[in-house]
Amino acid sequence: MKDKTNLWRLYNSATAYGKRPSEFMSLETEIAAWALDEACLMIGRKYENMLNDGKNPFNSAPSVDGEQAYAPMPKHNLRRVKINDNGTW
């Protein structure tokens, strides 16, 4: 979840239902659950404080019109292989 807006939504859902944000996800380790809970708490409190101060916390979100675009994905070096009739290559 790179998008902080998703963390904000998860924080709100967890707050509304009285659960930890990690309880909505299927995570393999307790440290991953703790990290998600911590990230949601930090973003949730930050956004709440900004809203209470009359600021728009969503101004920092990437825009669709390309004003704040992500860096292009690096190109991978791919090579073609011939698969023989017997399944080897």
A tleap script that builds the chain and sets N, CA, C and O, in Angstrom:
source leaprc.protein.ff14SB
mol = sequence {
  NMET LYS ASP LYS THR ASN LEU TRP ARG LEU
  TYR ASN SER ALA THR ALA TYR GLY LYS ARG
  PRO SER GLU PHE MET SER LEU GLU THR GLU
  ILE ALA ALA TRP ALA LEU ASP GLU ALA CYS
  LEU MET ILE GLY ARG LYS TYR GLU ASN MET
  LEU ASN ASP GLY LYS ASN PRO PHE ASN SER
  ALA PRO SER VAL ASP GLY GLU GLN ALA TYR
  ALA PRO MET PRO LYS HIE ASN LEU ARG ARG
  VAL LYS ILE ASN ASP ASN GLY THR CTRP
}
set mol.1.N position { 0.823 -1.185 0.000 }
set mol.1.CA position { 0.000 0.000 0.000 }
set mol.1.C position { 0.867 1.249 0.000 }
set mol.1.O position { 1.157 1.807 1.058 }
set mol.2.N position { 1.282 1.687 -1.180 }
set mol.2.CA position { 2.083 2.887 -1.241 }
set mol.2.C position { 1.228 4.130 -1.099 }
set mol.2.O position { 1.697 5.159 -0.614 }
set mol.3.N position { -0.007 4.040 -1.513 }
set mol.3.CA position { -0.876 5.206 -1.486 }
set mol.3.C position { -1.356 5.464 -0.060 }
set mol.3.O position { -2.005 4.612 0.547 }
set mol.4.N position { -1.039 6.627 0.462 }
set mol.4.CA position { -1.400 6.959 1.841 }
set mol.4.C position { -2.907 7.073 2.027 }
set mol.4.O position { -3.410 6.903 3.138 }
set mol.5.N position { -3.630 7.359 0.947 }
set mol.5.CA position { -5.082 7.450 1.051 }
set mol.5.C position { -5.674 6.097 1.440 }
set mol.5.O position { -6.653 6.037 2.182 }
set mol.6.N position { -5.082 5.014 0.940 }
set mol.6.CA position { -5.561 3.684 1.326 }
set mol.6.C position { -5.308 3.406 2.805 }
set mol.6.O position { -6.129 2.774 3.469 }
set mol.7.N position { -4.175 3.877 3.322 }
set mol.7.CA position { -3.901 3.729 4.756 }
set mol.7.C position { -4.925 4.521 5.564 }
set mol.7.O position { -5.376 4.070 6.617 }
set mol.8.N position { -5.288 5.695 5.070 }
set mol.8.CA position { -6.293 6.529 5.732 }
set mol.8.C position { -7.651 5.816 5.759 }
set mol.8.O position { -8.346 5.826 6.776 }
set mol.9.N position { -8.018 5.202 4.638 }
set mol.9.CA position { -9.287 4.479 4.570 }
set mol.9.C position { -9.277 3.279 5.522 }
set mol.9.O position { -10.270 3.008 6.197 }
set mol.10.N position { -8.168 2.573 5.569 }
set mol.10.CA position { -8.039 1.426 6.469 }
set mol.10.C position { -8.087 1.874 7.925 }
set mol.10.O position { -8.696 1.209 8.764 }
set mol.11.N position { -7.450 2.994 8.223 }
set mol.11.CA position { -7.484 3.569 9.569 }
set mol.11.C position { -8.927 3.903 9.971 }
set mol.11.O position { -9.354 3.604 11.086 }
set mol.12.N position { -9.669 4.523 9.051 }
set mol.12.CA position { -11.058 4.881 9.341 }
set mol.12.C position { -11.926 3.649 9.562 }
set mol.12.O position { -12.754 3.628 10.472 }
set mol.13.N position { -11.741 2.625 8.736 }
set mol.13.CA position { -12.520 1.394 8.905 }
set mol.13.C position { -12.207 0.729 10.238 }
set mol.13.O position { -13.109 0.282 10.946 }
set mol.14.N position { -10.933 0.668 10.572 }
set mol.14.CA position { -10.534 0.045 11.834 }
set mol.14.C position { -11.097 0.828 13.026 }
set mol.14.O position { -11.561 0.244 14.005 }
set mol.15.N position { -11.048 2.148 12.924 }
set mol.15.CA position { -11.577 2.985 14.001 }
set mol.15.C position { -13.088 2.787 14.139 }
set mol.15.O position { -13.602 2.682 15.252 }
set mol.16.N position { -13.794 2.736 13.012 }
set mol.16.CA position { -15.244 2.576 13.035 }
set mol.16.C position { -15.671 1.238 13.633 }
set mol.16.O position { -16.670 1.166 14.348 }
set mol.17.N position { -14.916 0.179 13.341 }
set mol.17.CA position { -15.277 -1.153 13.813 }
set mol.17.C position { -14.565 -1.555 15.103 }
set mol.17.O position { -14.799 -2.648 15.620 }
set mol.18.N position { -13.703 -0.690 15.625 }
set mol.18.CA position { -13.004 -0.989 16.870 }
set mol.18.C position { -12.022 -2.141 16.733 }
set mol.18.O position { -11.887 -2.957 17.645 }
set mol.19.N position { -11.330 -2.210 15.591 }
set mol.19.CA position { -10.367 -3.277 15.347 }
set mol.19.C position { -9.016 -2.683 14.979 }
set mol.19.O position { -8.902 -1.484 14.725 }
set mol.20.N position { -7.996 -3.531 14.954 }
set mol.20.CA position { -6.685 -3.128 14.435 }
set mol.20.C position { -6.754 -3.169 12.915 }
set mol.20.O position { -7.414 -4.049 12.363 }
set mol.21.N position { -6.096 -2.245 12.221 }
set mol.21.CA position { -6.103 -2.286 10.761 }
set mol.21.C position { -5.614 -3.623 10.204 }
set mol.21.O position { -6.104 -4.080 9.172 }
set mol.22.N position { -4.666 -4.240 10.871 }
set mol.22.CA position { -4.122 -5.512 10.389 }
set mol.22.C position { -5.144 -6.648 10.446 }
set mol.22.O position { -4.965 -7.669 9.781 }
set mol.23.N position { -6.201 -6.487 11.220 }
set mol.23.CA position { -7.224 -7.529 11.290 }
set mol.23.C position { -8.048 -7.610 10.010 }
set mol.23.O position { -8.739 -8.603 9.784 }
set mol.24.N position { -7.984 -6.576 9.168 }
set mol.24.CA position { -8.694 -6.588 7.897 }
set mol.24.C position { -7.874 -7.252 6.796 }
set mol.24.O position { -8.388 -7.523 5.711 }
set mol.25.N position { -6.606 -7.512 7.076 }
set mol.25.CA position { -5.700 -8.061 6.080 }
set mol.25.C position { -5.249 -9.450 6.512 }
set mol.25.O position { -5.333 -9.806 7.687 }
set mol.26.N position { -4.778 -10.217 5.559 }
set mol.26.CA position { -4.232 -11.536 5.865 }
set mol.26.C position { -2.710 -11.432 5.800 }
set mol.26.O position { -2.109 -11.568 4.734 }
set mol.27.N position { -2.101 -11.191 6.953 }
set mol.27.CA position { -0.649 -11.005 7.018 }
set mol.27.C position { -0.003 -12.230 7.655 }
set mol.27.O position { -0.586 -12.871 8.529 }
set mol.28.N position { 1.200 -12.542 7.208 }
set mol.28.CA position { 1.856 -13.768 7.657 }
set mol.28.C position { 2.546 -13.637 9.007 }
set mol.28.O position { 2.628 -14.618 9.747 }
set mol.29.N position { 3.045 -12.446 9.350 }
set mol.29.CA position { 3.815 -12.316 10.587 }
set mol.29.C position { 3.246 -11.213 11.468 }
set mol.29.O position { 2.546 -10.314 11.002 }
set mol.30.N position { 3.560 -11.307 12.729 }
set mol.30.CA position { 3.129 -10.286 13.679 }
set mol.30.C position { 3.834 -8.957 13.441 }
set mol.30.O position { 3.258 -7.894 13.668 }
set mol.31.N position { 5.084 -9.020 12.981 }
set mol.31.CA position { 5.819 -7.784 12.717 }
set mol.31.C position { 5.200 -7.045 11.535 }
set mol.31.O position { 5.175 -5.815 11.527 }
set mol.32.N position { 4.702 -7.774 10.535 }
set mol.32.CA position { 4.014 -7.142 9.403 }
set mol.32.C position { 2.712 -6.505 9.877 }
set mol.32.O position { 2.363 -5.406 9.445 }
set mol.33.N position { 1.997 -7.188 10.762 }
set mol.33.CA position { 0.756 -6.634 11.307 }
set mol.33.C position { 1.045 -5.371 12.111 }
set mol.33.O position { 0.336 -4.371 11.993 }
set mol.34.N position { 2.084 -5.428 12.921 }
set mol.34.CA position { 2.449 -4.255 13.725 }
set mol.34.C position { 2.833 -3.080 12.818 }
set mol.34.O position { 2.428 -1.944 13.066 }
set mol.35.N position { 3.614 -3.358 11.769 }
set mol.35.CA position { 4.056 -2.296 10.862 }
set mol.35.C position { 2.864 -1.647 10.153 }
set mol.35.O position { 2.825 -0.427 9.995 }
set mol.36.N position { 1.901 -2.456 9.728 }
set mol.36.CA position { 0.707 -1.905 9.082 }
set mol.36.C position { -0.105 -1.069 10.068 }
set mol.36.O position { -0.561 0.024 9.730 }
set mol.37.N position { -0.286 -1.578 11.281 }
set mol.37.CA position { -1.021 -0.825 12.307 }
set mol.37.C position { -0.338 0.506 12.598 }
set mol.37.O position { -0.999 1.534 12.746 }
set mol.38.N position { 0.976 0.480 12.679 }
set mol.38.CA position { 1.758 1.687 12.965 }
set mol.38.C position { 1.626 2.700 11.828 }
set mol.38.O position { 1.426 3.889 12.075 }
set mol.39.N position { 1.737 2.231 10.589 }
set mol.39.CA position { 1.620 3.124 9.426 }
set mol.39.C position { 0.230 3.758 9.366 }
set mol.39.O position { 0.095 4.953 9.104 }
set mol.40.N position { -0.793 2.952 9.608 }
set mol.40.CA position { -2.168 3.476 9.602 }
set mol.40.C position { -2.368 4.499 10.708 }
set mol.40.O position { -3.019 5.522 10.496 }
set mol.41.N position { -1.822 4.238 11.867 }
set mol.41.CA position { -1.948 5.175 12.981 }
set mol.41.C position { -1.272 6.499 12.656 }
set mol.41.O position { -1.846 7.564 12.881 }
set mol.42.N position { -0.051 6.434 12.126 }
set mol.42.CA position { 0.691 7.659 11.810 }
set mol.42.C position { -0.035 8.489 10.750 }
set mol.42.O position { -0.207 9.696 10.921 }
set mol.43.N position { -0.458 7.855 9.667 }
set mol.43.CA position { -1.152 8.574 8.600 }
set mol.43.C position { -2.527 9.028 9.073 }
set mol.43.O position { -2.945 10.149 8.785 }
set mol.44.N position { -3.225 8.168 9.791 }
set mol.44.CA position { -4.560 8.522 10.281 }
set mol.44.C position { -4.546 9.744 11.178 }
set mol.44.O position { -5.352 10.658 11.009 }
set mol.45.N position { -3.629 9.757 12.130 }
set mol.45.CA position { -3.534 10.918 13.031 }
set mol.45.C position { -3.103 12.173 12.281 }
set mol.45.O position { -3.617 13.262 12.538 }
set mol.46.N position { -2.158 12.021 11.351 }
set mol.46.CA position { -1.684 13.165 10.570 }
set mol.46.C position { -2.828 13.769 9.758 }
set mol.46.O position { -3.017 14.985 9.753 }
set mol.47.N position { -3.590 12.914 9.070 }
set mol.47.CA position { -4.706 13.402 8.259 }
set mol.47.C position { -5.804 14.018 9.139 }
set mol.47.O position { -6.383 15.045 8.784 }
set mol.48.N position { -6.083 13.395 10.273 }
set mol.48.CA position { -7.086 13.963 11.187 }
set mol.48.C position { -6.675 15.347 11.670 }
set mol.48.O position { -7.492 16.267 11.689 }
set mol.49.N position { -5.419 15.496 12.057 }
set mol.49.CA position { -4.932 16.800 12.512 }
set mol.49.C position { -5.006 17.841 11.407 }
set mol.49.O position { -5.384 18.986 11.656 }
set mol.50.N position { -4.648 17.450 10.184 }
set mol.50.CA position { -4.729 18.388 9.069 }
set mol.50.C position { -6.177 18.800 8.806 }
set mol.50.O position { -6.456 19.974 8.565 }
set mol.51.N position { -7.087 17.845 8.853 }
set mol.51.CA position { -8.500 18.165 8.650 }
set mol.51.C position { -9.025 19.070 9.752 }
set mol.51.O position { -9.788 19.998 9.484 }
set mol.52.N position { -8.617 18.805 10.997 }
set mol.52.CA position { -9.048 19.644 12.114 }
set mol.52.C position { -8.497 21.061 12.015 }
set mol.52.O position { -9.102 22.008 12.519 }
set mol.53.N position { -7.329 21.201 11.354 }
set mol.53.CA position { -6.733 22.523 11.161 }
set mol.53.C position { -7.251 23.207 9.904 }
set mol.53.O position { -6.798 24.300 9.563 }
set mol.54.N position { -8.193 22.578 9.215 }
set mol.54.CA position { -8.766 23.165 8.013 }
set mol.54.C position { -7.921 22.978 6.767 }
set mol.54.O position { -8.148 23.652 5.762 }
set mol.55.N position { -6.949 22.077 6.814 }
set mol.55.CA position { -6.084 21.820 5.667 }
set mol.55.C position { -6.577 20.580 4.927 }
set mol.55.O position { -7.263 19.733 5.500 }
set mol.56.N position { -6.221 20.487 3.658 }
set mol.56.CA position { -6.606 19.334 2.854 }
set mol.56.C position { -5.431 18.355 2.797 }
set mol.56.O position { -4.439 18.636 2.124 }
set mol.57.N position { -5.519 17.210 3.486 }
set mol.57.CA position { -4.403 16.265 3.494 }
set mol.57.C position { -4.228 15.538 2.170 }
set mol.57.O position { -3.194 14.908 1.947 }
set mol.58.N position { -5.216 15.614 1.290 }
set mol.58.CA position { -5.164 14.865 0.043 }
set mol.58.C position { -4.482 15.633 -1.076 }
set mol.58.O position { -4.384 15.127 -2.194 }
set mol.59.N position { -4.010 16.836 -0.804 }
set mol.59.CA position { -3.283 17.595 -1.816 }
set mol.59.C position { -1.976 16.926 -2.184 }
set mol.59.O position { -1.483 17.103 -3.298 }
set mol.60.N position { -1.404 16.154 -1.260 }
set mol.60.CA position { -0.114 15.517 -1.529 }
set mol.60.C position { -0.252 14.222 -2.314 }
set mol.60.O position { 0.753 13.635 -2.714 }
set mol.61.N position { -1.491 13.761 -2.543 }
set mol.61.CA position { -1.691 12.523 -3.292 }
set mol.61.C position { -1.363 12.754 -4.766 }
set mol.61.O position { -1.610 13.841 -5.287 }
set mol.62.N position { -0.811 11.750 -5.443 }
set mol.62.CA position { -0.484 11.904 -6.861 }
set mol.62.C position { -1.734 12.202 -7.677 }
set mol.62.O position { -2.791 11.618 -7.437 }
set mol.63.N position { -1.618 13.089 -8.617 }
set mol.63.CA position { -2.770 13.443 -9.432 }
set mol.63.C position { -2.821 12.578 -10.679 }
set mol.63.O position { -1.812 12.021 -11.112 }
set mol.64.N position { -4.002 12.479 -11.242 }
set mol.64.CA position { -4.208 11.657 -12.422 }
set mol.64.C position { -3.747 12.382 -13.676 }
set mol.64.O position { -3.369 11.735 -14.653 }
set mol.65.N position { -3.768 13.706 -13.673 }
set mol.65.CA position { -3.452 14.461 -14.878 }
set mol.65.C position { -1.959 14.525 -15.173 }
set mol.65.O position { -1.554 15.190 -16.127 }
set mol.66.N position { -1.141 13.860 -14.389 }
set mol.66.CA position { 0.283 13.797 -14.664 }
set mol.66.C position { 1.091 14.891 -13.998 }
set mol.66.O position { 2.306 14.959 -14.185 }
set mol.67.N position { 0.446 15.746 -13.226 }
set mol.67.CA position { 1.180 16.831 -12.556 }
set mol.67.C position { 2.237 16.271 -11.611 }
set mol.67.O position { 3.371 16.749 -11.585 }
set mol.68.N position { 1.865 15.266 -10.842 }
set mol.68.CA position { 2.809 14.578 -9.960 }
set mol.68.C position { 2.815 13.115 -10.382 }
set mol.68.O position { 2.039 12.316 -9.857 }
set mol.69.N position { 3.661 12.766 -11.299 }
set mol.69.CA position { 3.660 11.408 -11.837 }
set mol.69.C position { 4.728 10.563 -11.151 }
set mol.69.O position { 5.704 11.082 -10.609 }
set mol.70.N position { 4.523 9.281 -11.189 }
set mol.70.CA position { 5.502 8.342 -10.666 }
set mol.70.C position { 6.636 8.180 -11.681 }
set mol.70.O position { 6.450 8.422 -12.873 }
set mol.71.N position { 7.779 7.779 -11.210 }
set mol.71.CA position { 8.907 7.513 -12.100 }
set mol.71.C position { 8.580 6.291 -12.953 }
set mol.71.O position { 7.862 5.401 -12.498 }
set mol.72.N position { 9.091 6.233 -14.177 }
set mol.72.CA position { 8.800 5.068 -15.015 }
set mol.72.C position { 9.442 3.805 -14.447 }
set mol.72.O position { 10.473 3.856 -13.777 }
set mol.73.N position { 8.817 2.700 -14.725 }
set mol.73.CA position { 9.321 1.422 -14.257 }
set mol.73.C position { 10.585 1.068 -15.047 }
set mol.73.O position { 10.619 1.262 -16.262 }
set mol.74.N position { 11.620 0.555 -14.383 }
set mol.74.CA position { 12.839 0.216 -15.120 }
set mol.74.C position { 12.592 -0.933 -16.096 }
set mol.74.O position { 11.783 -1.823 -15.838 }
set mol.75.N position { 13.297 -0.894 -17.207 }
set mol.75.CA position { 13.154 -1.949 -18.213 }
set mol.75.C position { 13.999 -3.144 -17.802 }
set mol.75.O position { 15.122 -2.996 -17.319 }
set mol.76.N position { 13.448 -4.310 -17.999 }
set mol.76.CA position { 14.156 -5.544 -17.654 }
set mol.76.C position { 14.819 -6.113 -18.901 }
set mol.76.O position { 14.300 -5.983 -20.009 }
set mol.77.N position { 15.949 -6.733 -18.708 }
set mol.77.CA position { 16.623 -7.398 -19.815 }
set mol.77.C position { 16.016 -8.784 -19.994 }
set mol.77.O position { 16.274 -9.696 -19.208 }
set mol.78.N position { 15.216 -8.925 -21.027 }
set mol.78.CA position { 14.574 -10.199 -21.304 }
set mol.78.C position { 15.269 -10.842 -22.498 }
set mol.78.O position { 15.750 -10.152 -23.397 }
set mol.79.N position { 15.315 -12.141 -22.495 }
set mol.79.CA position { 15.862 -12.835 -23.646 }
set mol.79.C position { 14.897 -13.931 -24.051 }
set mol.79.O position { 14.231 -14.539 -23.214 }
set mol.80.N position { 14.837 -14.165 -25.327 }
set mol.80.CA position { 13.956 -15.199 -25.851 }
set mol.80.C position { 14.688 -16.532 -25.859 }
set mol.80.O position { 15.885 -16.605 -26.134 }
set mol.81.N position { 13.949 -17.568 -25.555 }
set mol.81.CA position { 14.509 -18.919 -25.633 }
set mol.81.C position { 13.589 -19.767 -26.497 }
set mol.81.O position { 12.381 -19.538 -26.559 }
set mol.82.N position { 14.172 -20.730 -27.150 }
set mol.82.CA position { 13.393 -21.656 -27.976 }
set mol.82.C position { 13.101 -22.899 -27.155 }
set mol.82.O position { 14.012 -23.519 -26.608 }
set mol.83.N position { 11.851 -23.254 -27.073 }
set mol.83.CA position { 11.455 -24.451 -26.341 }
set mol.83.C position { 11.343 -25.588 -27.354 }
set mol.83.O position { 10.563 -25.514 -28.303 }
set mol.84.N position { 12.126 -26.629 -27.141 }
set mol.84.CA position { 12.131 -27.785 -28.053 }
set mol.84.C position { 10.857 -28.589 -27.869 }
set mol.84.O position { 10.131 -28.414 -26.890 }
set mol.85.N position { 10.597 -29.465 -28.815 }
set mol.85.CA position { 9.396 -30.303 -28.765 }
set mol.85.C position { 9.355 -31.198 -27.529 }
set mol.85.O position { 8.281 -31.560 -27.049 }
set mol.86.N position { 10.547 -31.554 -27.015 }
set mol.86.CA position { 10.583 -32.418 -25.826 }
set mol.86.C position { 10.453 -31.619 -24.520 }
set mol.86.O position { 10.518 -32.191 -23.432 }
set mol.87.N position { 10.273 -30.306 -24.632 }
set mol.87.CA position { 10.060 -29.472 -23.450 }
set mol.87.C position { 11.311 -28.848 -22.878 }
set mol.87.O position { 11.224 -28.075 -21.923 }
set mol.88.N position { 12.462 -29.156 -23.424 }
set mol.88.CA position { 13.698 -28.545 -22.924 }
set mol.88.C position { 13.962 -27.246 -23.673 }
set mol.88.O position { 13.414 -26.997 -24.746 }
set mol.89.N position { 14.811 -26.437 -23.077 }
set mol.89.CA position { 15.193 -25.168 -23.723 }
set mol.89.C position { 16.612 -24.842 -23.476 }
set mol.89.O position { 17.100 -23.814 -23.944 }
savepdb mol mol.pdb
quit
